[in-house]
Amino acid sequence: MGETQVGTIKIGQLLLGAGLLTGADLAEALEIATESGQLIGRVLVMSGFVSEEQLKAGLSLQEKLRLNQISIDQAIKELTKYR
């Protein structure tokens, strides 16, 4: 995940790291979210890039990362189960 600080990892980065999302899909979703003012998670699901279940799992793991309950590697490993 490069130099990303654990406390600041974004949901798109997490889903991308787990292989649930491509870079192109993330870029498109970010553009839509910016233009529409919608949350990136909503755009990812509505565009069919990820499922609701994948998003919920990612958000749950993102929170655990912010609370330093798990490592980025653990979060990515857990998320790969949702492929």
C-alpha positions as CSV (number, residue, x, y, z in Angstrom):
1,M,0.0,0.0,0.0
2,G,3.0,2.3,-0.2
3,E,3.4,5.2,2.2
4,T,-0.3,5.5,3.1
5,Q,-0.7,6.1,6.8
6,V,-2.9,3.5,8.5
7,G,-5.2,6.1,10.0
8,T,-5.8,7.8,6.6
9,I,-6.4,4.8,4.3
10,K,-9.3,5.5,2.0
11,I,-11.9,2.9,1.1
12,G,-11.0,3.0,-2.6
13,Q,-7.3,2.3,-1.7
14,L,-8.4,-0.6,0.5
15,L,-10.7,-2.2,-2.1
16,L,-8.0,-1.7,-4.8
17,G,-5.4,-3.3,-2.6
18,A,-7.6,-6.4,-2.1
19,G,-8.2,-6.7,-5.8
20,L,-11.9,-5.9,-5.6
21,L,-11.6,-2.9,-7.8
22,T,-9.4,-1.9,-10.7
23,G,-7.5,1.4,-10.9
24,A,-9.6,2.4,-13.9
25,D,-12.8,1.7,-12.0
26,L,-11.6,3.7,-9.0
27,A,-10.6,6.6,-11.2
28,E,-14.0,6.6,-12.9
29,A,-15.9,6.4,-9.5
30,L,-13.8,9.2,-8.1
31,E,-14.7,11.4,-11.0
32,I,-18.4,10.6,-10.7
33,A,-18.3,11.2,-7.0
34,T,-16.6,14.6,-7.4
35,E,-19.0,15.7,-10.1
36,S,-22.1,14.5,-8.3
37,G,-21.2,15.2,-4.7
38,Q,-22.1,11.6,-3.8
39,L,-20.0,9.5,-1.4
40,I,-17.4,7.3,-3.2
41,G,-18.9,4.1,-1.6
42,R,-22.3,4.9,-3.0
43,V,-20.9,5.5,-6.4
44,L,-18.9,2.3,-6.3
45,V,-22.0,0.2,-5.6
46,M,-24.4,2.1,-7.9
47,S,-21.9,1.7,-10.7
48,G,-21.5,-2.0,-10.1
49,F,-17.8,-1.8,-9.4
50,V,-18.3,-3.5,-6.0
51,S,-21.2,-5.2,-4.2
52,E,-22.9,-3.8,-1.1
53,E,-21.4,-6.7,0.8
54,Q,-17.9,-5.8,-0.4
55,L,-18.3,-2.2,0.5
56,K,-19.7,-2.9,4.0
57,A,-16.7,-5.3,4.7
58,G,-14.3,-2.7,3.4
59,L,-15.8,0.0,5.6
60,S,-15.8,-2.2,8.7
61,L,-12.1,-3.0,8.1
62,Q,-11.3,0.6,7.4
63,E,-12.7,1.5,10.8
64,K,-10.6,-1.2,12.5
65,L,-7.5,0.2,10.7
66,R,-8.3,3.7,12.0
67,L,-8.6,2.3,15.5
68,N,-5.3,0.4,15.1
69,Q,-7.0,-3.0,15.7
70,I,-5.6,-4.6,12.6
71,S,-2.8,-4.0,10.1
72,I,-3.2,-3.0,6.5
73,D,-2.0,-6.5,5.5
74,Q,-4.6,-8.1,7.7
75,A,-7.4,-5.9,6.3
76,I,-6.4,-6.7,2.7
77,K,-6.2,-10.4,3.4
78,E,-9.6,-10.3,5.0
79,L,-11.1,-8.4,2.1
80,T,-9.7,-10.8,-0.5
81,K,-12.3,-13.3,0.9
82,Y,-15.0,-11.2,-0.8
83,R,-13.7,-11.6,-4.3
